[in-house]
C-alpha cells in the first residue's frame, strides 16, 4: 500500500510513500521524536536524488512512471532498456551528481552561517553529511544501486555485450555486497547490513529480469526477420527494445 504525496508536475512524476516508511516514521516519533525531522530530511534528499535520475532519463526519451519512497530508500520506475548501456551510465550518474551538488551547497551555506548566524551552521553541516552519505552508499558497485548501474554501463563501453555485463555485475554485486554487509554488521550497523541483504535479493531479481528481456528480445527479432524477410533497422530495433522494456516493467 502506498500514498500519493506529490502529484505529477512537468517531467517530475507522481511520488508515493510506501506504508512501511510511514509505519517506520510513526514508531520513530513515539520513541525518539526529534530524530523524525532528520529522517524526513533524509528521505527528502533521497527524493531529490531520484528526481536527478528521472530528469536525465526524460532527456534521453525514457519518461518515468512514478517515484516511490520505501523504508529502505527510493525507487524511480524508469523503463530503461537493459541493452542501452549509454543511457544506463548517464541516468546512473545523474542521481549521485544531484546529491553531490546538494552536499556542496550545504557545506558552503554552513561556512557562511558560521560568520553570520553560527547557531544554524551545524544544521547545514548535517545536511551536507547526509547527502555525502547518500552519494557514498549509492556508489557501491552493487546492482540495483547507482554504482552497479554505472559500472554495468561502463562495461558496455569496454566491449561487453548484454549477457556478459549481466553476469559480471551479478558476481561483482555478490562479492562487494557480502563484504560490505559483513563489515557493517561488525561495526554494529545492523539496519544497513539488513538493507544490503535486501539489495542482494534485488540483484538476483534484476539478473533474472535481464535474462528474460534478452530471451524475449531474441524471439521478437527472429519473428520480425521471418515476417519481413530482413532484420530490423536501427530505428526499428530501438523501438522494439524500448517497447519490450516498458511492457516488462508495467
N, C-alpha and C positions, 0 to 999 in steps of 0.2 A: 504494500500500500504506500502511495506517495501523494504529496500535496503540492499544488501549484503555488509558487512564491514569487515568480516573475513571469509576466506574460510577454510573448514574442515582441521584439522591437527591432525593426530593420533586419540585420543579419544575425542578431542575437536571438536564439530560440527560447521557447518556454523552459523555465527552470523549475525543477521539482525537488522537494526534500523528502527523503525516504523516512518511513515511520521509525526505523531503527535509530536514525540520528535524533529525531525528536524525543524518543524514549531516553536516549543517552543524555541529552541536554536536561531533561526533566530530573533524572536521577542525580546528575551533577549539581543541579540547582538545590536539591534537598540537602546534600552532604557538603557541598563547597560552593556556595552561591557566587562568590567573586570570580571563580575560575570560569564561570559560564561566559563572561564577557570575552575572555581570551579565546575560548572555544569558538564563539561566534565569529570573532575576528579571523581565526584560522580558516574557518570554512568560507568566510568572505573572500579571503585571499585565494583559496582554492578555486572559488567560483571565477575570479578574475583570471586565474591561471588557465582554466578551461576555456574561457572566452578567447584567450590568445590562440588556442588550438582551433576554435570554431571560426574565427575571423580569417585565419590563414587558409583553412580548408575551404571557406566560402570563396576566397580569391582564386583558388585552384579548381573551382567548379564542383565542390563537394558540400552541398548545403547540409547543415546539421539538423537532425530531427529534434533533439532535446538535450538538456543538461540535467543530470540528477546528482544530488549530493547524498552520499551514504555515510554511515558511521566510519567507514574505512577510507573515505575520500570522495573525489568527484569523478564523474564519467560523462564525456561528451559523445553522443551517439552519432558518429560520422561514418557514412557508408564509403569508406576509403577502400579502393581496390588493393588487395594484397600484392598484386603484381606491379603496382605503381610505386616503385621504391623511391623515386624522386620526390613525389608528393608526401610519402610517409616520412621522409627525412625532414622536409620543410615544416610539415604540421607537427612533427615530434619536437622540433626545436622551439616552436612558437610559444608553447606554454612556459617552459623554463625561462625563456627570454623575457616574458612579461613579469614573472616573479623576480628575476634578477634586477630588472628596472625598478620594481617596487622597493626592493631591498636598498638599492642605491638612493632612491628618492627619500626614503625614511632615514637613512644614515645621514644624508645632507640636512634634512629637517631637524634631526637630533642635534647635530653640530651647531646649527643656527639657534636652536632653542636654548642651548647652554649659555649663549650670550644674551638672549632676550628674555626668556622665561624658563629658568632651569628646572622648575618643578615638572614640566611636561616632557622634558628631554628623555627620561627613561622610557616613557611610553613609545616614543618614536624608535628608540633602540630595540625595544622588544618587538615592534612590528618589523624592523629590519631583520632581526634574528629569525623570526617566524618565516619570513619569505625566503631567507637563505636556507633554512631547514627544508622548506618545500622544494627548492631547487636541488639541494644535495640528495634528498631521498628519491626524488623523481628521476634523477640521472643515473641511478643504479642500472646497470645493463641487464635488466630483467624484464621480459615481456609479461604484462602489457604496459609497463611503466615507460615513461618517455625515453629513458636511456636505452631500453631494449629496442624501441621503435627506431631511435636514431641509429643505433648500431646495425639493425636489420636493414634499414635504408642504405646505410653506408656500404654494406656488403654487396648491394646491387651495383654500386659504382666500381667495386673491385672485381666484378665479373661473375658473381654467384647468381645462379638462377633462383627462381622462387622456392623450389623444394630444398635446395641447398641452404638458402637463407633460413628457411623454416626449421630445418633440422639443427643447424648450427645454433640458432637462437634458443631452441629448447634446451640443448646441452649447456650453453652458457648460462641460461636462466637458472637451471637446476644447481649448477656449481656455485655461482655467485649468490643465489638466493639462500642456499643451505648454509654457506659460510656466514652471510650476513645475519641469518636467523639465529644461528648458534652464538654469534658474537653479541647480538642484542640480548639474548637470553642470559648469557654470562654476566652482562652488565645490568641485569635485572630490569631490562626494558621489555617486560612481558607483553604488553599490548602491541608494541612494534614488532616483536617476534611473531606473535599470532597473526598480525597483519601480513607479514611476509609469507606465512604458510598459506593464507588465502590467495595471495598473489601467485604463488607457485601452482595452486589448483587452477587458477585462471590461465596460467601459462599452458597447461595441458589442454584446456578447453580451446584456447586460441590455436594451438598446434593442430588440433583436430579440425577446427574451422577452416584453416588454410588448406589442409589436405583435401577436405570436402570441396572447397572452392576450386582447387586445381583439377580435381577429377570431373566436376561438373563443367568447368571451362573447356576441358579437352573434348567432352561429349558435344558441347554446343558448337565448337569449331569444326568437329567432324561432321555434324549434322549440316552446318552451313556449307561446307565443301561439297558434300554429296548432293545437297539440294540445288546449289547454284553452279556447281561444276568447277569452282575455283575457291581458294582460301579467301577469307575476308580481307578487305583493305585495312590500312592502319586506322582510319576513322571508324570503320565498322567494328574492328577489333576493340577499340576503346569503348564504343557504345555497348558492345556485348559484355565487356568486363565490368563496366560501371553498373549496368542493369543487373547483372548477376550478383554483384556485391550488395547492391541496395535491396534486392529481393531476399537475399540470405540473412540480412540484418534486421529485416522487418518482422 
